[in-house]
C-alpha cells in the first residue's frame, strides 16, 4: 500500500534529524573550516522550512529565490542533530560559546519542532538557550520555557513610521 506523507510531518521529521547552523557557529563547533577574524560566542541554529510569511527583505520568505541555506548573507548548512549536540556540549564546556539561540521560521509545525529542539539541547547541556520565534499565545512561551529555554524573543519588524510608532 502506498502511503503519502503529510508535508508538515515530513518537514518536522527532517527538522528533528538535522538543524541548520550559521557558518560562523559551525566553525566554532568544528563542523566546518572557516577563517574568521573573531569567532562568535553564540551558537546560532535555524529551524523550519521556508517561512509562511513573505517579507521582501528575507531570504527565507515564502517566494524568495535565495537558497534555503541562506539568511542575511550568511550560509546555514545543515548537520545531524547528534553531531551538533556533541559539538555544542564540548564548545560550551570549553567556553567557546556562552549561549545558544534558535532562529525559528514561521512555518507549519515549527513550534513543536522548536519545543523538541530546546528540550534536546537542554538535556545535553546547561548552555543558556534563547528561542526567537513567532508564538501565538502565552502558553506557547510557557511551553518553551518549560522545555528548557531561558529566553523567548519576539521579532518586531516595522516598515513604516505608523507601524514603528505602534510597536
DSSP file (Angstrom, degrees, kcal/mol; ACC not computed):
  #  RESIDUE AA STRUCTURE BP1 BP2  ACC     N-H-->O    O-->H-N    N-H-->O    O-->H-N    TCO  KAPPA ALPHA  PHI   PSI    X-CA   Y-CA   Z-CA
    1    1 A X              0   0    0      0, 0.0     2,-0.4     0, 0.0     0, 0.0   0.000 360.0 360.0 360.0 131.2    0.0    0.0    0.0
    2    2 A X        -     0   0    0      2,-0.0     2,-0.5     1,-0.0     0, 0.0  -0.673 360.0-160.4 -82.1 129.0    1.4    3.4   -1.0
    3    3 A X        -     0   0    0     -2,-0.4     2,-0.4     2,-0.0    -1,-0.0  -0.951   5.9-148.3-114.4 123.0    1.4    5.9    1.9
    4    4 A X        -     0   0    0     -2,-0.5     2,-0.3     1,-0.0    -2,-0.0  -0.759  18.1-132.0 -89.1 132.4    1.6    9.6    1.1
    5    5 A X        -     0   0    0     -2,-0.4     2,-0.4     1,-0.0     3,-0.0  -0.645  16.7-118.5 -84.9 138.3    3.4   11.7    3.7
    6    6 A X     >  -     0   0    0     -2,-0.3     4,-2.5     1,-0.1     3,-0.3  -0.620  24.4-132.1 -67.4 127.5    1.9   14.9    5.1
    7    7 A X  H  > S+     0   0    0     -2,-0.4     4,-2.7     1,-0.2     5,-0.2   0.855 106.1  51.7 -55.7 -37.0    4.4   17.6    4.1
    8    8 A X  H  > S+     0   0    0      2,-0.2     4,-2.7     1,-0.2    -1,-0.2   0.915 110.2  48.4 -66.4 -40.8    4.3   19.1    7.6
    9    9 A X  H  > S+     0   0    0     -3,-0.3     4,-2.3     2,-0.2    -2,-0.2   0.917 113.3  47.4 -64.1 -42.6    5.1   15.7    9.1
   10   10 A X  H  X S+     0   0    0     -4,-2.5     4,-2.3     2,-0.2    -2,-0.2   0.904 112.7  49.2 -64.7 -41.7    7.9   15.1    6.6
   11   11 A X  H  X S+     0   0    0     -4,-2.7     4,-2.3    -5,-0.2    -2,-0.2   0.905 111.1  49.7 -64.1 -41.7    9.3   18.6    7.4
   12   12 A X  H  X S+     0   0    0     -4,-2.7     4,-1.7     2,-0.2    -2,-0.2   0.899 109.2  52.1 -64.6 -39.3    9.1   18.0   11.1
   13   13 A X  H  X S+     0   0    0     -4,-2.3     4,-1.0     1,-0.2    -2,-0.2   0.932 110.5  47.7 -61.8 -45.4   10.9   14.7   10.7
   14   14 A X  H >X S+     0   0    0     -4,-2.3     4,-2.5     1,-0.2     3,-0.6   0.901 110.9  52.0 -61.2 -40.5   13.7   16.4    8.7
   15   15 A X  H 3< S+     0   0    0     -4,-2.3    -1,-0.2     1,-0.2    -2,-0.2   0.786 107.2  52.5 -69.1 -27.1   13.9   19.2   11.4
   16   16 A X  H 3< S+     0   0    0     -4,-1.7    -1,-0.2    -3,-0.2    -2,-0.2   0.702 115.3  42.2 -78.6 -19.2   14.3   16.5   14.1
   17   17 A X  H << S+     0   0    0     -4,-1.0    64,-2.7    -3,-0.6     2,-0.4   0.810 123.6  22.8 -94.7 -36.2   17.1   14.9   12.2
   18   18 A X  E  <  -A   80   0A   0     -4,-2.5     2,-0.4    62,-0.3    -1,-0.3  -0.990  59.5-164.2-136.2 141.0   19.1   18.0   11.1
   19   19 A X  E     -A   79   0A   0     60,-2.1    60,-2.4    -2,-0.4     2,-0.4  -0.929  24.4-122.9-117.7 148.4   19.4   21.5   12.2
   20   20 A X  E     -AB  78  46A   0     26,-1.8    26,-2.7    -2,-0.4     2,-0.4  -0.740  27.8-164.9 -88.0 141.0   20.9   24.4   10.2
   21   21 A X  E     -AB  77  45A   0     56,-2.5    56,-0.5    -2,-0.4    24,-0.2  -0.976  27.2-105.7-127.6 136.7   23.8   26.2   11.9
   22   22 A X  E  >  -A   76   0A   0     22,-2.1     4,-2.9    -2,-0.4    54,-0.2  -0.281  34.8-115.9 -58.2 149.9   25.2   29.6   10.9
   23   23 A X  H  > S+     0   0    0     52,-1.9     4,-1.8     1,-0.2    -1,-0.1   0.880 115.9  50.9 -59.6 -39.0   28.5   29.2    9.1
   24   24 A X  H  > S+     0   0    0      2,-0.2     4,-2.0     1,-0.2    -1,-0.2   0.911 111.8  47.2 -63.9 -41.8   30.4   31.0   11.9
   25   25 A X  H  > S+     0   0    0      1,-0.2     4,-2.2     2,-0.2    -2,-0.2   0.902 108.6  55.0 -65.1 -40.4   28.8   28.8   14.6
   26   26 A X  H  <>S+     0   0    0     -4,-2.9     5,-3.2     1,-0.2     6,-0.9   0.877 108.1  50.1 -60.4 -36.9   29.6   25.7   12.5
   27   27 A X  H ><5S+     0   0    0     -4,-1.8     3,-1.4    -5,-0.2    -1,-0.2   0.907 108.8  50.7 -68.2 -41.1   33.2   26.8   12.5
   28   28 A X  H 3<5S+     0   0    0     -4,-2.0    -2,-0.2     1,-0.3    -1,-0.2   0.860 110.7  50.0 -63.2 -34.2   33.2   27.3   16.3
   29   29 A X  T 3<5S-     0   0    0     -4,-2.2    -1,-0.3    -5,-0.1    -2,-0.2   0.436 115.0-119.6 -81.8   1.1   31.7   23.8   16.7
   30   30 A X  T < 5S+     0   0    0     -3,-1.4    -3,-0.2     2,-0.2    -2,-0.1   0.824  80.2 123.6  61.3  33.4   34.5   22.4   14.4
   31   31 A X  S   <S+     0   0    0     -5,-3.2     2,-0.3     1,-0.3    -4,-0.2   0.639  79.2   8.5 -94.5 -18.9   31.9   21.2   11.9
   32   32 A X  S    S-     0   0    0     -6,-0.9     2,-0.4    -9,-0.1    -1,-0.3  -0.980  79.8-108.2-154.5 158.2   33.4   23.2    9.0
   33   33 A X        +     0   0    0     -2,-0.3     2,-0.3    -3,-0.1    -6,-0.1  -0.770  43.1 158.9 -92.7 133.0   36.5   25.2    8.4
   34   34 A X        -     0   0    0     -2,-0.4     2,-0.5    -7,-0.1    -2,-0.1  -0.941  37.5-130.3-153.5 128.4   36.1   28.9    8.1
   35   35 A X        +     0   0    0     -2,-0.3     2,-0.4     2,-0.0    -2,-0.0  -0.705  37.0 175.4 -81.0 125.1   38.7   31.7    8.6
   36   36 A X        -     0   0    0     -2,-0.5     3,-0.2     1,-0.1    -2,-0.0  -0.979  37.5-150.7-132.9 143.1   37.4   34.3   10.9
   37   37 A X  S    S+     0   0    0     -2,-0.4     2,-0.4     1,-0.3    -1,-0.1   0.892  97.1  14.3 -73.0 -41.1   38.8   37.4   12.5
   38   38 A X  S    S-     0   0    0      0, 0.0    -1,-0.3     0, 0.0     2,-0.2  -0.990  80.2-136.6-137.7 125.2   36.5   37.0   15.5
   39   39 A X        -     0   0    0     -2,-0.4   -14,-0.1    -3,-0.2     2,-0.1  -0.580  27.6-111.9 -80.6 141.3   34.6   33.8   16.4
   40   40 A X        -     0   0    0     -2,-0.2    -1,-0.1     1,-0.1     3,-0.0  -0.396  15.2-156.2 -68.8 150.2   31.0   34.1   17.5
   41   41 A X  S    S+     0   0    0     56,-0.1    57,-3.5    -2,-0.1    58,-1.1   0.402  75.1  76.4-105.7  -1.3   30.3   33.2   21.1
   42   42 A X  E    S- c   0  99A   0     55,-0.2     2,-0.8    56,-0.2    58,-0.2  -0.942  77.8-136.6-109.5 132.0   26.6   32.5   20.4
   43   43 A X  E     - c   0 100A   0     56,-2.6    58,-3.3    -2,-0.5     2,-0.5  -0.789  23.8-160.7 -85.2 111.5   25.7   29.2   18.7
   44   44 A X  E     + c   0 101A   0     -2,-0.8   -22,-2.1    56,-0.2     2,-0.4  -0.849  13.5 175.4-100.5 126.4   23.0   30.2   16.1
   45   45 A X  E     -Bc  21 102A   0     56,-2.7    58,-3.7    -2,-0.5     2,-0.4  -0.967  17.4-147.1-128.3 144.7   20.8   27.5   14.8
   46   46 A X  E     -Bc  20 103A   0    -26,-2.7   -26,-1.8    -2,-0.4     2,-0.4  -0.939  12.3-168.5-116.2 134.7   17.8   27.8   12.4
   47   47 A X  E     + c   0 104A   0     56,-2.7    58,-2.5    -2,-0.4     2,-0.1  -0.925  42.8  37.0-119.8 144.5   14.7   25.6   12.5
   48   48 A X  S    S-     0   0    0     -2,-0.4     3,-0.1    56,-0.2    58,-0.1  -0.161  72.1 -90.7 106.8 162.5   12.0   25.2   10.0
   49   49 A X  S    S-     0   0    0      1,-0.3     3,-0.1    59,-0.2    56,-0.1  -0.031  79.9 -30.9 -88.5-163.1   11.4   25.2    6.2
   50   50 A X  S    S-     0   0    0      1,-0.1    -1,-0.3    12,-0.1    11,-0.2  -0.238  79.4-103.3 -51.0 143.1   10.6   28.3    4.1
   51   51 A X        -     0   0    0      9,-2.8    56,-0.2     1,-0.1    -1,-0.1  -0.418  13.6-136.6 -71.5 144.9    8.7   30.8    6.1
   52   52 A X  S    S+     0   0    0     54,-3.5    55,-0.1    -2,-0.1    -1,-0.1   0.744  87.1  80.3 -71.0 -23.3    4.9   31.1    5.5
   53   53 A X  S    S-     0   0    0     53,-0.4     9,-2.7     7,-0.1    10,-0.1  -0.324  74.0-144.5 -79.8 168.6    5.4   34.9    5.6
   54   54 A X        +     0   0    0      7,-0.3     2,-0.2     8,-0.1     7,-0.1  -0.266  25.1 170.8-133.4  47.8    6.7   36.8    2.6
   55   55 A X    >   -     0   0    0      1,-0.2     3,-1.5     2,-0.1     6,-0.3  -0.431  32.4-139.0 -63.4 127.8    8.9   39.6    3.9
   56   56 A X  T 3  S+     0   0    0      1,-0.3    -1,-0.2    -2,-0.2     5,-0.0   0.773  99.1  52.3 -61.8 -28.0   10.6   41.2    0.9
   57   57 A X  T 3  S+     0   0    0      2,-0.0     2,-0.4    15,-0.0    -1,-0.3   0.570  92.4  92.2 -84.6  -8.9   13.9   41.6    2.8
   58   58 A X    X   -     0   0    0     -3,-1.5     3,-1.2     1,-0.1     8,-0.1  -0.740  59.6-155.4-103.0 131.6   14.2   37.9    4.0
   59   59 A X  T 3  S+     0   0    0     -2,-0.4    11,-0.2     1,-0.2     7,-0.1   0.674  99.6  56.2 -69.9 -17.6   15.9   35.1    2.2
   60   60 A X  T 3  S+     0   0    0    -10,-0.1    -9,-2.8     9,-0.1    -1,-0.2   0.405  80.4 129.5 -93.7   1.8   13.6   32.6    4.0
   61   61 A X  S X  S-     0   0    0     -3,-1.2     3,-1.6    -6,-0.3    -7,-0.3  -0.148  73.9-107.3 -58.4 152.1   10.4   34.3    2.7
   62   62 A X  T 3  S+     0   0    0     -9,-2.7    -8,-0.1     1,-0.3    -1,-0.1   0.844 117.8  31.4 -49.5 -44.6    7.8   32.1    1.0
   63   63 A X  T 3  S+     0   0    0    -10,-0.1    -1,-0.3    -8,-0.1    -2,-0.1   0.275  87.9 132.7-103.2  11.5    8.6   33.4   -2.5
   64   64 A X    <   -     0   0    0     -3,-1.6    -5,-0.1     1,-0.1     4,-0.0  -0.327  46.4-155.5 -62.9 142.8   12.3   34.1   -2.1
   65   65 A X        +     0   0    0      2,-0.1    -1,-0.1     3,-0.0     3,-0.1   0.403  60.5 112.5 -95.9  -0.7   14.5   32.7   -4.8
   66   66 A X  S    S-     0   0    0     -7,-0.1     4,-0.0    -8,-0.1    -8,-0.0  -0.339  84.3 -88.2 -68.4 153.3   17.5   32.7   -2.4
   67   67 A X    >   -     0   0    0      1,-0.1     3,-1.8     2,-0.1    -1,-0.1  -0.335  33.7-123.4 -58.6 144.6   18.9   29.3   -1.4
   68   68 A X  T 3  S+     0   0    0      1,-0.3    -1,-0.1    -3,-0.1    -2,-0.1   0.711 109.9  65.3 -65.5 -18.0   17.1   27.9    1.6
   69   69 A X  T 3  S+     0   0    0      6,-0.0     7,-3.7     9,-0.0     2,-0.3   0.290  90.7  88.4 -86.3  11.8   20.5   27.6    3.3
   70   70 A X  E <   +F   75   0B   0     -3,-1.8     2,-0.3     5,-0.2     5,-0.2  -0.858  40.9 159.5-115.0 146.7   20.9   31.4    3.3
   71   71 A X  E >  S-F   74   0B   0      3,-2.1     3,-1.5    -2,-0.3   -13,-0.1  -0.848  74.6 -10.0-159.7 127.4   19.8   34.2    5.7
   72   72 A X  T 3  S-     0   0    0      1,-0.3     3,-0.1    -2,-0.3   -14,-0.1   0.888 126.4 -55.7  51.3  47.5   21.2   37.7    6.0
   73   73 A X  T 3  S+     0   0    0      1,-0.2     2,-0.4     0, 0.0    -1,-0.3   0.692 116.8 113.7  60.6  21.4   24.2   36.9    3.6
   74   74 A X  E <   -F   71   0B   0     -3,-1.5    -3,-2.1   -51,-0.0     2,-0.3  -0.961  65.0-130.3-120.5 138.1   25.2   34.0    5.9
   75   75 A X  E     -F   70   0B   0     -2,-0.4   -52,-1.9    -5,-0.2     2,-0.4  -0.687  13.7-161.8 -87.6 145.4   25.1   30.4    4.9
   76   76 A X  E     -A   22   0A   0     -7,-3.7   -54,-0.2    -2,-0.3    -6,-0.1  -0.735  11.6-165.4-125.9  78.8   23.4   28.0    7.3
   77   77 A X  E     -A   21   0A   0    -56,-0.5   -56,-2.5    -2,-0.4     2,-0.3  -0.308  20.1-119.0 -66.7 151.2   24.5   24.4    6.4
   78   78 A X  E     +A   20   0A   0    -58,-0.3     2,-0.3   -60,-0.1   -58,-0.2  -0.709  32.3 179.2 -92.3 141.5   22.5   21.5    7.9
   79   79 A X  E     -A   19   0A   0    -60,-2.4   -60,-2.1    -2,-0.3     2,-0.0  -0.961  39.7 -87.4-135.7 153.3   24.2   19.0   10.2
   80   80 A X  E  >  -A   18   0A   0     -2,-0.3     4,-2.0   -62,-0.2     3,-0.4  -0.366  37.2-126.4 -59.8 138.8   22.8   15.9   12.0
   81   81 A X  H  > S+     0   0    0    -64,-2.7     4,-3.0     1,-0.2     5,-0.2   0.890 108.1  55.8 -56.0 -43.8   21.4   16.9   15.4
   82   82 A X  H  > S+     0   0    0    -65,-0.3     4,-2.2     1,-0.2    -1,-0.2   0.887 108.0  49.1 -59.1 -38.7   23.5   14.4   17.3
   83   83 A X  H  > S+     0   0    0     -3,-0.4     4,-2.1     2,-0.2    -1,-0.2   0.902 112.3  47.7 -66.9 -41.6   26.7   15.9   15.8
   84   84 A X  H  X S+     0   0    0     -4,-2.0     4,-3.0     2,-0.2     5,-0.2   0.922 111.2  51.0 -64.8 -44.5   25.5   19.4   16.7
   85   85 A X  H  X S+     0   0    0     -4,-3.0     4,-2.4     2,-0.2     5,-0.2   0.931 111.3  46.9 -61.5 -46.2   24.7   18.3   20.3
   86   86 A X  H  X S+     0   0    0     -4,-2.2     4,-1.9    -5,-0.2    -1,-0.2   0.931 116.1  45.1 -59.9 -45.3   28.0   16.7   20.9
   87   87 A X  H  X S+     0   0    0     -4,-2.1     4,-2.5     1,-0.2    -2,-0.2   0.871 111.6  52.6 -68.3 -37.0   29.9   19.7   19.4
   88   88 A X  H  X S+     0   0    0     -4,-3.0     4,-2.7     2,-0.2     5,-0.3   0.905 108.0  51.1 -66.2 -41.5   27.7   22.2   21.4
   89   89 A X  H  X S+     0   0    0     -4,-2.4     4,-2.8    -5,-0.2     5,-0.2   0.946 113.3  45.1 -59.2 -48.4   28.4   20.4   24.7
   90   90 A X  H  X S+     0   0    0     -4,-1.9     4,-1.8     1,-0.2     6,-0.2   0.900 114.0  49.3 -63.3 -41.1   32.2   20.5   24.0
   91   91 A X  H  <>S+     0   0    0     -4,-2.5     5,-2.8     2,-0.2     6,-1.2   0.891 114.5  44.4 -67.6 -39.3   32.1   24.1   22.9
   92   92 A X  H ><5S+     0   0    0     -4,-2.7     3,-1.5     3,-0.2    -2,-0.2   0.930 112.8  50.9 -70.0 -44.8   30.1   25.2   26.0
   93   93 A X  H 3<5S+     0   0    0     -4,-2.8    -2,-0.2     1,-0.3    -1,-0.2   0.827 113.5  45.4 -61.9 -31.8   32.2   23.2   28.4
   94   94 A X  T 3<5S-     0   0    0     -4,-1.8    -1,-0.3    -5,-0.2    -2,-0.2   0.319 115.1-117.9 -94.3   8.0   35.4   24.7   26.9
   95   95 A X  T < 5S+     0   0    0     -3,-1.5    -3,-0.2     2,-0.2    -2,-0.1   0.730  78.4 126.3  63.7  26.4   33.8   28.2   27.0
   96   96 A X  S   <S+     0   0    0     -5,-2.8     2,-0.4    -6,-0.2    -4,-0.2   0.755  78.0  34.0 -80.4 -25.5   34.0   28.7   23.2
   97   97 A X        -     0   0    0     -6,-1.2   -55,-0.2    -9,-0.1    -2,-0.2  -0.963  59.3-171.5-125.2 149.0   30.2   29.5   23.3
   98   98 A X  S    S+     0   0    0    -57,-3.5    30,-0.6    -2,-0.4     2,-0.3   0.542  72.2   1.8-112.3 -14.0   28.3   31.3   26.0
   99   99 A X  E     -cd  42 128A   0    -58,-1.1   -56,-2.6    28,-0.1     2,-0.4  -0.980  60.6-130.8-162.7 167.7   24.8   30.7   24.8
  100  100 A X  E     -cd  43 129A   0     28,-2.8    30,-2.7    -2,-0.3     2,-0.4  -0.969  17.0-164.9-126.6 143.2   22.7   29.1   22.0
  101  101 A X  E     -cd  44 130A   0    -58,-3.3   -56,-2.7    -2,-0.4     2,-0.6  -0.982   8.4-152.7-134.5 123.8   19.9   30.7   20.0
  102  102 A X  E     -cd  45 131A   0     28,-2.8    30,-3.2    -2,-0.4     2,-0.6  -0.844   7.1-158.6 -92.6 122.7   17.3   29.0   17.9
  103  103 A X  E     -cd  46 132A   0    -58,-3.7   -56,-2.7    -2,-0.6     2,-0.5  -0.915  16.7-162.7 -97.6 121.6   16.0   31.1   15.0
  104  104 A X  E     -c   47   0A   0     28,-2.5    30,-0.3    -2,-0.6   -56,-0.2  -0.924  10.6-137.9-117.9 123.4   12.7   29.7   14.0
  105  105 A X        -     0   0    0    -58,-2.5     2,-1.5    -2,-0.5   -56,-0.1  -0.356  27.5-112.0 -70.7 156.6   10.9   30.3   10.7
  106  106 A X  S    S+     0   0    0    -58,-0.1   -54,-3.5    27,-0.1   -53,-0.4  -0.680  71.1 125.0 -90.4  84.0    7.1   30.9   10.8
  107  107 A X    >   -     0   0    0     -2,-1.5     3,-2.1   -56,-0.2     4,-0.3  -0.923  69.2 -65.6-139.7 165.0    6.0   27.8    9.1
  108  108 A X  T 3  S+     0   0    0     -2,-0.3   -59,-0.2     1,-0.3   -97,-0.0  -0.215 116.2   4.8 -55.6 128.1    3.7   24.9    9.8
  109  109 A X  T 3> S+     0   0    0    -61,-0.1     4,-1.8     1,-0.1    -1,-0.3   0.395  89.6 120.5  84.6  -3.0    4.8   22.7   12.7
  110  110 A X  H <>  +     0   0    0     -3,-2.1     4,-2.8     1,-0.2     5,-0.2   0.780  64.9  63.0 -72.2 -24.0    7.8   24.8   13.7
  111  111 A X  H  > S+     0   0    0     -4,-0.3     4,-2.6     2,-0.2    -1,-0.2   0.964 108.7  41.2 -62.1 -48.2    6.5   25.5   17.2
  112  112 A X  H  > S+     0   0    0      2,-0.2     4,-2.5     1,-0.2     5,-0.2   0.883 113.7  53.7 -66.4 -37.7    6.7   21.8   18.1
  113  113 A X  H  X S+     0   0    0     -4,-1.8     4,-2.4     2,-0.2    -1,-0.2   0.938 111.7  46.0 -58.7 -46.5   10.0   21.4   16.3
  114  114 A X  H  X S+     0   0    0     -4,-2.8     4,-2.7     2,-0.2     5,-0.2   0.908 110.7  52.1 -64.4 -43.3   11.4   24.3   18.4
  115  115 A X  H  X S+     0   0    0     -4,-2.6     4,-2.0     1,-0.2    -1,-0.2   0.920 113.0  44.8 -60.5 -43.7   10.0   22.8   21.6
  116  116 A X  H  X S+     0   0    0     -4,-2.5     4,-2.3     2,-0.2    -1,-0.2   0.894 112.2  52.3 -67.1 -39.3   11.6   19.5   20.9
  117  117 A X  H  X S+     0   0    0     -4,-2.4     4,-2.5    -5,-0.2     5,-0.2   0.920 109.7  48.8 -63.4 -44.0   14.9   21.1   19.9
  118  118 A X  H  X S+     0   0    0     -4,-2.7     4,-2.9     1,-0.2     5,-0.2   0.931 111.4  49.8 -60.9 -45.6   15.1   23.1   23.1
  119  119 A X  H  X S+     0   0    0     -4,-2.0     4,-2.2    -5,-0.2    -1,-0.2   0.891 111.2  49.3 -62.2 -39.4   14.4   20.0   25.2
  120  120 A X  H  X S+     0   0    0     -4,-2.3     4,-1.1     2,-0.2    -1,-0.2   0.922 113.8  44.5 -66.7 -43.9   17.1   18.1   23.4
  121  121 A X  H  X S+     0   0    0     -4,-2.5     4,-2.1     1,-0.2     3,-0.3   0.913 113.3  51.2 -67.5 -41.0   19.7   20.8   23.8
  122  122 A X  H  < S+     0   0    0     -4,-2.9    -2,-0.2     1,-0.2    -1,-0.2   0.891 107.8  52.9 -62.7 -39.0   18.7   21.3   27.4
  123  123 A X  H  < S+     0   0    0     -4,-2.2    -1,-0.2    -5,-0.2    -2,-0.2   0.795 115.4  42.0 -65.9 -27.0   19.0   17.6   28.1
  124  124 A X  H  < S+     0   0    0     -4,-1.1     2,-0.3    -3,-0.3    -2,-0.2   0.766 124.1   9.9 -90.0 -27.8   22.5   17.6   26.6
  125  125 A X     <  -     0   0    0     -4,-2.1    -1,-0.2     2,-0.1   -36,-0.1  -0.972  53.9-129.7-153.6 159.1   23.9   20.8   28.1
  126  126 A X        +     0   0    0     -2,-0.3    -4,-0.1   -37,-0.1     3,-0.1   0.287  61.2 138.0 -92.0   7.9   23.4   23.7   30.6
  127  127 A X        -     0   0    0     -6,-0.2   -28,-0.1     1,-0.1    -2,-0.1  -0.283  66.0-104.8 -54.4 134.0   24.1   26.2   27.9
  128  128 A X  E     -d   99   0A   0    -30,-0.6   -28,-2.8    21,-0.1     2,-0.5  -0.427  40.9-149.4 -61.4 136.0   21.7   29.2   28.1
  129  129 A X  E     -d  100   0A   0     19,-0.3    21,-3.0   -30,-0.2    22,-1.8  -0.935  16.4-173.6-119.1 130.2   19.1   28.8   25.4
  130  130 A X  E     -de 101 151A   0    -30,-2.7   -28,-2.8    -2,-0.5     2,-0.5  -0.926   7.4-159.9-115.2 144.0   17.3   31.6   23.6
  131  131 A X  E     -de 102 152A   0     20,-1.8    22,-2.9    -2,-0.4     2,-0.7  -0.985   4.2-162.9-127.1 121.6   14.4   31.0   21.1
  132  132 A X  E     +de 103 153A   0    -30,-3.2   -28,-2.5    -2,-0.5     2,-0.3  -0.908  38.2 139.0-102.9 110.4   13.4   33.6   18.5
  133  133 A X        -     0   0    0     20,-1.9     2,-0.9    -2,-0.7    22,-0.1  -0.982  59.8-112.0-152.9 152.7   10.0   32.6   17.3
  134  134 A X        -     0   0    0     -2,-0.3     2,-0.2   -30,-0.3    20,-0.1  -0.826  44.3-170.3 -90.0 103.8    6.6   33.8   16.4
  135  135 A X        -     0   0    0     -2,-0.9     3,-0.1     1,-0.1   -29,-0.0  -0.579  23.2-152.4 -94.4 160.1    4.4   32.5   19.1
  136  136 A X  S    S+     0   0    0     -2,-0.2     2,-0.3     1,-0.2    -1,-0.1   0.507  73.2  12.4-106.8  -9.2    0.6   32.5   19.2
  137  137 A X  S  > S-     0   0    0      1,-0.1     4,-1.4     0, 0.0     3,-0.3  -0.991  71.2-108.1-161.1 163.8    0.0   32.5   22.9
  138  138 A X  H  > S+     0   0    0     -2,-0.3     4,-2.7     1,-0.2     5,-0.2   0.825 117.0  63.5 -64.6 -32.0    1.5   32.9   26.3
  139  139 A X  H  > S+     0   0    0      1,-0.2     4,-2.3     2,-0.2    -1,-0.2   0.869  99.8  52.0 -61.9 -36.4    1.0   29.2   26.7
  140  140 A X  H  > S+     0   0    0     -3,-0.3     4,-2.0     2,-0.2    -1,-0.2   0.901 109.4  49.2 -67.5 -39.5    3.5   28.6   23.9
  141  141 A X  H  X S+     0   0    0     -4,-1.4     4,-2.3     1,-0.2    -2,-0.2   0.941 111.6  49.8 -60.6 -46.6    6.0   30.8   25.6
  142  142 A X  H  X S+     0   0    0     -4,-2.7     4,-2.6     1,-0.2    -2,-0.2   0.887 108.4  52.8 -59.4 -41.0    5.5   28.9   28.8
  143  143 A X  H  X S+     0   0    0     -4,-2.3     4,-1.6     2,-0.2    -1,-0.2   0.887 109.3  48.7 -64.7 -39.2    6.0   25.6   27.0
  144  144 A X  H  X>S+     0   0    0     -4,-2.0     5,-2.4     2,-0.2     4,-0.7   0.905 112.4  48.3 -67.0 -40.7    9.3   26.7   25.5
  145  145 A X  H ><5S+     0   0    0     -4,-2.3     3,-0.8     1,-0.2    -2,-0.2   0.907 111.4  50.0 -64.9 -41.4   10.5   27.9   28.9
  146  146 A X  H 3<5S+     0   0    0     -4,-2.6    -1,-0.2     1,-0.2    -2,-0.2   0.810 104.9  58.4 -66.8 -29.0    9.4   24.6   30.5
  147  147 A X  H 3<5S-     0   0    0     -4,-1.6    -1,-0.2    -5,-0.2   -25,-0.2   0.683 134.3 -85.6 -73.6 -17.2   11.3   22.7   27.7
  148  148 A X  T <<5S+     0   0    0     -3,-0.8   -19,-0.3    -4,-0.7    -3,-0.2   0.422  78.7 142.3 130.0  -0.7   14.4   24.5   28.9
  149  149 A X      < -     0   0    0     -5,-2.4    -1,-0.3     1,-0.1   -19,-0.2  -0.453  34.1-161.6 -69.2 142.9   14.6   27.9   27.1
  150  150 A X  S    S+     0   0    0    -21,-3.0     2,-0.3     1,-0.3   -20,-0.2   0.747  77.5  17.1 -90.3 -30.2   16.0   30.7   29.2
  151  151 A X  E     -e  130   0A   0    -22,-1.8   -20,-1.8    -7,-0.1     2,-0.5  -0.994  57.6-160.0-142.6 147.0   14.5   33.4   26.9
  152  152 A X  E     -e  131   0A   0     -2,-0.3     2,-0.3   -22,-0.2   -20,-0.2  -0.992  20.5-164.8-124.8 120.9   11.9   33.6   24.2
  153  153 A X  E     -e  132   0A   0    -22,-2.9   -20,-1.9    -2,-0.5     2,-0.5  -0.820   9.7-150.4-111.2 148.6   12.3   36.6   22.0
  154  154 A X        -     0   0    0     -2,-0.3     2,-0.4   -22,-0.2   -20,-0.1  -0.968  15.1-136.8-118.9 120.0    9.8   38.0   19.5
  155  155 A X        -     0   0    0     -2,-0.5     2,-0.6   -22,-0.1    -2,-0.0  -0.602  16.4-168.2 -76.8 130.5   11.0   39.8   16.4
  156  156 A X        -     0   0    0     -2,-0.4     2,-0.4     2,-0.0    -2,-0.0  -0.911   5.8-174.5-121.2 101.7    9.1   43.0   15.7
  157  157 A X        -     0   0    0     -2,-0.6     2,-0.4     2,-0.0    -2,-0.0  -0.823   2.2-169.5 -97.7 134.0    9.9   44.3   12.2
  158  158 A X        +     0   0    0     -2,-0.4     3,-0.1     1,-0.1    -2,-0.0  -0.986  15.9 176.0-126.8 132.9    8.4   47.7   11.2
  159  159 A X        +     0   0    0     -2,-0.4     2,-0.3     1,-0.1    -1,-0.1   0.531  66.3  44.9-113.1  -9.5    8.5   49.1    7.7
  160  160 A X  S  > S-     0   0    0      1,-0.1     4,-2.7     0, 0.0     5,-0.2  -0.951  82.0-114.5-133.3 154.0    6.5   52.3    8.1
  161  161 A X  H  > S+     0   0    0     -2,-0.3     4,-2.6     1,-0.2     5,-0.2   0.898 115.9  50.9 -54.9 -43.4    6.5   55.2   10.6
  162  162 A X  H  > S+     0   0    0      1,-0.2     4,-1.4     2,-0.2    -1,-0.2   0.908 113.0  45.5 -63.2 -38.7    3.0   54.4   11.8
  163  163 A X  H  > S+     0   0    0      2,-0.2     4,-1.2     1,-0.2    -2,-0.2   0.914 113.1  51.4 -67.9 -41.1    3.8   50.7   12.3
  164  164 A X  H  < S+     0   0    0     -4,-2.7     3,-0.5     1,-0.2    -2,-0.2   0.920 111.0  46.4 -61.2 -45.4    7.1   51.7   14.1
  165  165 A X  H  < S+     0   0    0     -4,-2.6    -1,-0.2     1,-0.2    -2,-0.2   0.775 111.6  52.6 -71.7 -24.2    5.4   54.1   16.5
  166  166 A X  H  <        0   0    0     -4,-1.4    -1,-0.2    -5,-0.2    -2,-0.2   0.720 360.0 360.0 -79.9 -21.3    2.7   51.5   17.2
  167  167 A X     <        0   0    0     -4,-1.2    -1,-0.2    -3,-0.5    -2,-0.2   0.483 360.0 360.0 -75.3 360.0    5.2   48.8   18.1
